[in-house]
């Protein structure tokens, strides 16, 4: 395991594009945190997003993981480019000549996927802890460390998404085409959901029940939007006699679906390499 990880770290060390994109990703997370913590003055009225409760424990775990997950496409580019570079620079063929098996090669890439997901999760944890301790109205230990399920969901979401990107990188060999394929996949899932929802199964929950098994939909369902949880939104809904009925917790079924897709993407990556003449 350590040998495989060292091989990938060596490749990352000399991949300037991967380092730049990774830095941009983590910088953007910090930038979002900075913007929402700045106090704005509109015509003498002072306003700060942080004062609306988004950095209160334990809500901050839900909010920050949801927002950070939106930026995951940056790290997806890194994963795809790492795979495409293997073909472009023929390092894949050289690794195999040097004695690395195809199974070990895929495992080394999967370790990179896990590593990126783990580092990103740790980073979000640290940022959330700092912001929470600075702005939260509730700082009791029991409250601070409640709802940590969202961090686990965030890690699983990134791992599944990066595994999918790895599979697409293996499948189409070129990073631009792989990202394009990812966009097409998302469009196809959206079209299928729309057809089921508005054309074939109107006024039923069949569309939701089926689409939850789509890979991108399953990843999206892991961390649901947090905004309607805010007290201000709930108050507005009550004033107009609307009730927001929604489950925000991380569901075991969603976790299981994403883990299954992750395993499938890694297996398919290996199956393609095993059959492909390199």
C-alpha positions, 0 to 999 in steps of 0.5 A: 500500500505504502509503495503504491501511494509513494508512486502516486505522490511522486507523480503528483510532486511533478504535476504542476497543473494538479498542484495549482488546481488543488490549491485553487480548490482549497482557496475557494473554500476559504474564500467562500468562508471569508465572504460570508463572514464579512459585514456589508453596509447597505444604505446604513444597514449592516448585514453579515451572512454569518449572523444568519446562523449558518455558522452555528453548531451543528448546522455548520457541518451541514452547510459547509460540506454542502457548499464545499461539495459544489466545488468538487469538480476542481479536484475531479479535473485533477483525478481525470488529468492524472489518469490521462497523463498516464496515457499521454506520457506513457507512464502507465506502460512504463509502470507495467514494464517495471513490474507493477500489475494492472491491479496494483495500478488501479489500486494506486489510483484508488488510494489517490482518490481516497487521499484527496477525499480524506484531505478535503474532508479534514480541511472542511473540518478545520475550516468549519471548526474555526468558523464555528468557534468564532461565530456560533451561538452554541459552543457546548462540546455536545453540540459542537460534535453532533451531526458529524454524519455530514463529514462522513457523507462528504468523504463518501460523496467525494470518494464516489465522485472521484472514483467515477472520474477515474473510471471515465479517465480510464475509459476515454483516456483524454481529460477534456473528453472525460469531463465532457462525458461526465457532463453528458452523464449528468444531462442524461440522468436529468433527462431520464428523471424529467421524463419519468417525473413529467411524462410517464409517472405523473403525480407519483414518487416513482421518478424519485424512487428510481433516480435515487439509484443513478450514480450522480443523483445518489451522490447528490442525495447524500447531503441535501440542501441545508437552506430550508433548515434555517430558522429564517426560512422556516419562519417565512414558510410558517407566515405563508402557511407553508410546511417544509417537510423534508428529511435532512439526515444522511440516509443509510440507503444513499450511503450504500448506493454510493459505496456500491457505485464506487466499487463498480467504478473501480472494478470497471476501471480494472476490467478495462485496463485488463482487457485493453492492449497498452 
